[in-house]
Amino acid sequence: MFRVVFKGTLLYLRLQHSASNGEDGQEMEFVWDPVIAANLVFCVIIVALGYIGYRKKHLTLPILVGAAFGLFGISHLLTLLSIKDAILLIPIRGLAYLIVIFALAQFLRTQKGPSSARVP
């Protein structure tokens, strides 16, 4: 059975599958939260830009930032799939933050002076 429920700005999609032996089956819920969905889209864009930046300039900063946002994107996808288990989400997001911290520390360590960090 497939059911759609609207609550405010959230869209709930519920899929219930009955077991073949007549017992209760499994239920899966997909919660369409526009904020989480937008964050997921932005994460995918940042991952793509990180990959392109790495391929064109051969710098590690873009690929590390892309990897971190890939992990953030995984956590957003899990949230949309109603998998909000803190035991799962905290390590994923924690690792993503650690990757960003490492990437920025690496960047600051390798820069020569204040003029090299300017945006053109």
N, C-alpha and C positions, 0 to 999 in steps of 0.2 A: 504494500500500500504506500502511496506517495501523497504527502500532504504539504501544502504551502500555508504558512501563517505569517501575517504582518503584525509587528508590534512596534509602533513608532517608526523609526528609521531602519529598524532591523527586519530582515527577511529570514524566516526559518524554513528550511526545507527538511522534511523528515521522511526517511525511507525506512519502512519496516518490512522485513522479510520473514515470512512464516516458515517454520521448519517443516520438512516433509512428513514428519511423524505426528503432526498436529499440535506439538508443543509450541510455546512462545519462541519466536525466532529472534534475530538480531535487529537492533534499531540503530540507524546512523542519522546524525543531525548535522546539517550544514547551516551555519549562521552567517548571513550576509550582512556584515557590519561595514558600512561605507568607509569609515575611517581605517579599519584594519585592511580592507580591500585596497584602498588607495596606498597605504603603506607598503603592501605587497607589490603593487605595480611599481612604485618608486624604487623598491629594493631590486626588482628585476632590471630596471633601467640602470641603476648604479652598478650592478654586477656586470652588465653588458659593457658599460663605459670603462669599468676597471679592466676588463679583459682587452678591450680595444686599446686602452692606454698602455697596457703592458706590452701588447704585440707591436705597437708603433714605436714606443720610446724605450722599451726594455728596462723599465724601472719597476722596482718591487712595490712601491707605495700604492699605485693604482690596483694591482692585483690583490694586495692585502686588504685594502678598503673594500674591494669587490667581494672578497671572501667573507669578510665580516658582515657585509650587508646581505650576502647569500644566507648566512646563518640567521640573521634577523628575519629574512624572508621566509625561511623554514618555520620560524616560530610564529610568524603571522599566519602562514598557511595552516599550521596546527590549530591555531586559535579559531580560524574560520571553520575548521572541521570539528569544532567543539572539543578538541583535545587540549584542555587547559590544566594539565597535570603539572604542578610546580616542580616536581621531581625531574620532569623532562625539560620544561621551558627554562628554568633557572640556569642549568649548565650550558644550554645552547646559547642563550643571551649572554651569559657570563664569558663564554669563550669568544663570542663576537666582540665584546668590549675589550677583552685582553688583546685580541688581534689588532684593534684600532690603537690601543695604547702602545703596543709593540711597534706598529708601523710609524706612529708619530714620533716615538722616542728614537727610532732608527733614522728617521728623516732629520730630526734635530741634531743627532750625533754626526751625521755626514755633511751637514751644511757648513760652509766655510765662514760666512759672515752675514750680516743683516741684509745686504743687498741681494743675496741669492734667493731669498724667500719671497721677494716682491712679485706681485701679479702684474703682468704686462698691461 
